[in-house]
Amino acid sequence: MTVWRISKLRKILTREDVAPIFRRFFINTLFDSTFMLLGIVVGLAYVGHAAPRIIILTMVTGSLALGISTGVSVYETEKIERERKISALEQALFTDLSGTRIEKSARTIVLLAAMINFFTPIVSCVVTMAPFLLANLNALDLAVASFSSIALALGTLFAAGFYMARFGKRSPLLVGLRMAGFGLIAFIIGLLLNLLV
């Protein structure tokens, strides 16, 4: 990728009308994927005592499925929304905007939004799955891997909340702790449900 294209992408990502949208997509998908992974760890590692290989495979397939689902849905909805805005602008200007910078920029924004939503669950998966990769190599006990994975997932939620709060007027520390707290509640509820079944 050329320096010009990287510079162009950076400009798009930092635009005031675009950056908040990307942040929301990233944070929302990160929360969804991390909570899903917490559920997998509870069901397979804590209760099911599955082999690390099974846990890893379930995490990867679940994350890929979520990435494809959110990536495609965001691509389609954002594409329709951007086309609607361009159509309204064309009517106001009495001009066809096909092939213009406005239309090309809209296409790039849609593609970037879809890519963010596709790759975010994979990033979350790599972080949360790391202890089970070590367990699969017999470098870590399964119980320790499970605890470490939960800790990493809660850490991810804390970091996401901390990051998001920096763009508002709330305390990053409190928001981060609250997000991690919700993750802990989800983990406990999942554990109790699995133990009751």
Rosetta blueprint (number, residue, H / E / L):
1 M L
2 T L
3 V H
4 W H
5 R H
6 I H
7 S H
8 K H
9 L H
10 R H
11 K H
12 I H
13 L H
14 T L
15 R L
16 E L
17 D L
18 V L
19 A H
20 P H
21 I H
22 F H
23 R H
24 R H
25 F H
26 F H
27 I H
28 N H
29 T H
30 L H
31 F H
32 D H
33 S H
34 T H
35 F H
36 M H
37 L H
38 L H
39 G H
40 I H
41 V H
42 V H
43 G H
44 L H
45 A H
46 Y H
47 V H
48 G L
49 H L
50 A L
51 A L
52 P H
53 R H
54 I H
55 I H
56 I H
57 L H
58 T H
59 M H
60 V H
61 T H
62 G H
63 S H
64 L H
65 A H
66 L H
67 G H
68 I H
69 S H
70 T H
71 G H
72 V H
73 S H
74 V H
75 Y H
76 E H
77 T H
78 E H
79 K H
80 I H
81 E H
82 R H
83 E H
84 R H
85 K H
86 I H
87 S H
88 A H
89 L H
90 E H
91 Q H
92 A H
93 L H
94 F L
95 T L
96 D L
97 L L
98 S L
99 G L
100 T L
101 R H
102 I H
103 E H
104 K H
105 S H
106 A H
107 R H
108 T H
109 I H
110 V H
111 L H
112 L H
113 A H
114 A H
115 M H
116 I H
117 N H
118 F H
119 F H
120 T H
121 P H
122 I H
123 V H
124 S H
125 C H
126 V H
127 V H
128 T H
129 M H
130 A H
131 P H
132 F H
133 L H
134 L H
135 A H
136 N H
137 L L
138 N L
139 A L
140 L L
141 D L
142 L H
143 A H
144 V H
145 A H
146 S H
147 F H
148 S H
149 S H
150 I H
151 A H
152 L H
153 A H
154 L H
155 G H
156 T H
157 L H
158 F H
159 A H
160 A H
161 G H
162 F H
163 Y H
164 M H
165 A H
166 R L
167 F L
168 G L
169 K L
170 R L
171 S L
172 P H
173 L H
174 L H
175 V H
176 G H
177 L H
178 R H
179 M H
180 A H
181 G H
182 F H
183 G H
184 L H
185 I H
186 A H
187 F H
188 I H
189 I H
190 G H
191 L H
192 L H
193 L H
194 N H
195 L H
196 L H
197 V L
